[in-house]
Amino acid sequence: MSDKGLPPNPLPKEGGDIGSPGSQAMAGPALGRPGDGAAEPILRIRGLTKRFGGLVAVGNVSLDLHVGEVHVVIGPNGAGKTTLTNLLSGDLPPTSGQVMFEGRDIAGCSADHISRMGIGRSYQKTNIFLPFTVFENCRLAAQSRTPHAFKVFSRAEGYGEINRRATEAMEAAGLAHRAERVAATLSHGEQRQLEIAMCLATQPRVLLLDEPLAGMGPHESQRMVELIKKLTAGHAIMLIEHDMDAVFALAHRLTVMVNGEVLESGTPAEVRSSPAVQLAYLGGEELLHD
């Protein structure tokens, strides 16, 4: 059967080539996934469902996230990808199903509680404090994890642990050289990096990244792919992305959603060769341009 929906080689996204399949930045993940029988998933999702009246936005979705893996979720508009992310982050309560984080069911917990437990997320639209510097953005994120109240007239520089976490987050996101830059003056790609840095300042173990490459040019896309690869070592990552170069460069596991349900899930090679996926996308480009 034709591979028109899932090309043998990742296609460049519209508007520019972000690197050939052999380029270092866009090279695929290494073989031998940590999640293949080597460890229990840190996040186990079973039968997750969200209904809005008669509309089933997410229906009976099950998948696992492992530390050391990037699990990419793709599908056409209205497939339920962002709704799924909102359910995992606590931005929406599920209608039914389980979200087991380190063995504990957190389905229905509030967003701030889930964040404090160790699940961070980014949004489709950049969510940062534009008037503040990069360091101040990261410090605010780190400060949100401090259990005690702050004294109104204390000097912020005196909170050493918070400043250390903010600095480490900037370094991990590749923004240490931009620490004193006001966020509004950063490029679009750097603002997306800053949002990830703010997530890192909260010390998550799971990262839910919703279209982190959206609106980026070739150079910024490559830089974001490299950043996500670097972060994979210490995190379980669920990535929603439409750039198919990035999808096949990053994915250890790939899940295709259609109409709120999982159509197929497996390795990129398994999904690419799936008759169900090929039938769903044969003759169209929805999978590539969600």
Steps between C-alpha positions, in 0.01 A plus 500: 500500500617851425674701771356829383375590848821402674797557266799264503721804569375789715368775277607862555228712652341766287708815485849352526724198530607441858770252416547182307434163668875456534567827677624482856230728639213304347642149536259250647516371857743228593384140503432323826224687679508512882129427512516169313460270797785666688290713734144572600342803335507813716160599356244235409175612335210257479157553346521878524180664376371857483146584392354844439130420497452264208847568356774252588817710471723222636371144500652208685864602444777285650874558473819490709779753551850388601793704625752517217237489225321750279144387434364704208125538447382601152170524317273739309322804640238399754675171576509579872876548542491825695200383700702194597783726616255710700369187673851389596602844628182556702374788285191286434344228717438167326157345470647158573823304489828484691817709493753313712808708588762295682227257603253761624178589319506877443203520262289800599768665715544876457759641262712652778498172695606301194773753425635477855507120470741523208309543171580814302348620175531756225211646304419554132526874560810618681421556868769720657528836681602731216602806713737294717851380425578141417645448847197658669265272305695193608529624858123547524450144377751365751346711776162336440645176640615656830279371782535799735362850469726783386569809704386807311815705558759224462754533220429253220875443454508351848304192401799297392327170426238667283763696309704183453203314351423793272860513380514125439173516304636778277817304439308182418283689250797673340406847621769580758647762266158670485444517877466879516306541177136609531282215374311724258825569310581132439442330168198272468718191532673635810163579657401135444829395661421728793165332552678166520759651736217613728368143499846370588525745792211312664711181487257275310555137410240506222485768229187551291602711199220632280635603158831645618622550140192690382585811300875439498742536214754232403778608739270537801335166421836324502591667830172387660546143377847495653363636828227235519754226428716628784207512742396143420775353716338607827133532407204320352376722216165503324526714189223630276655613175411554134852533357556150366878546478499561875252219568717234339820650640373489857237228542578180686128428507235643270124517559253603230167642620187545288166629625613485861613138486830320452523370146843343539788507748847350480847569369523746211573207265195310625272799464637584156420151374159473671218424253257692721715815488557470126129451438409801714744734326528357150454779248517781759758699689313548826760303692775730379318832534268455798 
